[in-house]
Amino acid sequence: MALIKKSHPKNVPGPLFVDTTCIDCGTCFHLGPDLFRENHDDKSVVMKQPESKDDWQRAKQAILSCPTNSIGVQNAPEIFKQLGAGLPLHIADAVYYLGYTSRNSFGASSYLIKREEGNVLVDSPRYHPWLVQELEKLGGVRKMFLSHQDDVADHKLFCAHFKCERIIHEDEVTSDTANVETILKGEDDIQLAADLSVIMTPGHTKGSMCLLYKNKFLFTGDHLFVDTAHHILLASKGVCWYSWDEQIRSVEKLLKKNYEWILPGHGGWGQFSQSHAALQALIKEMKFRNL
């Protein structure tokens, strides 16, 4: 629980606050870009107090999604108390952002794809009874796609509850995921279903994978990210744990795929009418950083 006595000194005055236990995962200013910002000390702070019902809803989503419980409300107004969780958050079509991020994955994002053939959980959020209840209302979980070893969080708890099939690449298996139901092997892309394609994208880690849904939604794990402020794509050499050269080649590989939406493991998501142009700009930048 966030503690007012640890409230960050750069918070603007008011009931909503971030305390100094923040790890700067970016979840809050991704969910409430008008309410939160990143401070120069690598902590998030409140830059504007909520005014509207929508503001308070975003604040509640951020509070519930913060992996370190670093966001709180002192003397909460009645409007805040009356609001529901607002999670999962509908993105588009049958795709939802789940929130409830885990410290074990540094606040990584996870998503749900609602399908008649069975819902797919993309990476693992924090196991929370409120989220489990909402997932049950949406039809449960048939499969859990684990993009790489960093973002598996509470996969065991979700599997135990929903009896779902977990999927991971052999190069990402650790002692924590040794008993996963399906372990993919090799470097070839795999068609999981008519509407689900696994794209092997080594680089960030050796066995990193992306998931493509209906040639429209690309779930990228930590392979690449979206700068929502400038509407461009990013990749991080600083958190490339395997091979930057391989990661460049894996990004180039995505030029052969069709998609509109990029949904990464950290930060915001985005819809790109010219997705290949955005990708080409990223590749150019990645190669420049490799000189």
VENPEGI-V374672 format. One record per backbone hydrogen bond with DSSP energy under -0.5 kcal/mol. CO is the residue of the C=O (numbers start at 1). NH is the residue of the N-H. If there is no record, write none. Layout:
co: <CO CO>
nh: <NH NH>
This chain:
co: <2 3 4 6 8 15 17 18 19 26 27 28 32 32 35 35 37 39 43 45 45 46 52 53 54 55 56 57 58 59 60 61 62 65 66 67 70 72 77 77 78 79 80 88 89 92 94 95 95 96 97 97 100 102 102 102 103 110 111 112 112 113 113 115 119 119 120 120 121 121 122 125 126 128 129 130 131 132 133 134 135 136 142 143 144 144 145 145 147 148 149 151 152 154 154 155 156 157 158 159 164 165 166 167 168 169 170 174 177 181 182 182 184 190 190 193 195 196 196 197 197 198 198 199 203 203 204 205 205 208 210 211 211 212 212 213 213 216 216 216 217 217 218 218 219 220 221 225 226 227 227 232 234 235 237 239 243 244 245 246 247 248 249 250 251 252 253 254 260 261 261 262 262 263 263 265 268 270 271 272 274 275 276 277 278 279 280 281 282 283 284 285 286 287 288>
nh: <4 6 7 20 11 74 72 8 22 30 31 32 35 36 47 48 45 42 39 37 47 12 56 57 58 59 60 61 62 63 64 65 66 101 69 103 19 17 80 81 82 83 83 90 97 95 114 91 92 112 88 89 126 105 107 108 106 98 122 96 114 115 120 118 142 143 113 122 123 145 111 154 128 132 133 134 135 136 137 138 140 139 165 121 146 167 123 147 209 151 152 124 155 157 158 159 160 161 162 163 166 144 182 146 184 172 173 177 180 183 168 184 170 192 198 196 214 192 193 199 212 190 200 210 242 243 241 203 208 201 199 213 219 197 214 216 217 218 260 261 213 219 220 263 211 223 265 234 228 231 232 227 225 237 240 241 247 248 249 250 251 252 253 254 254 255 256 257 272 218 263 264 270 220 221 109 226 262 273 275 278 279 280 281 282 283 284 285 286 287 288 289 290 290 291>
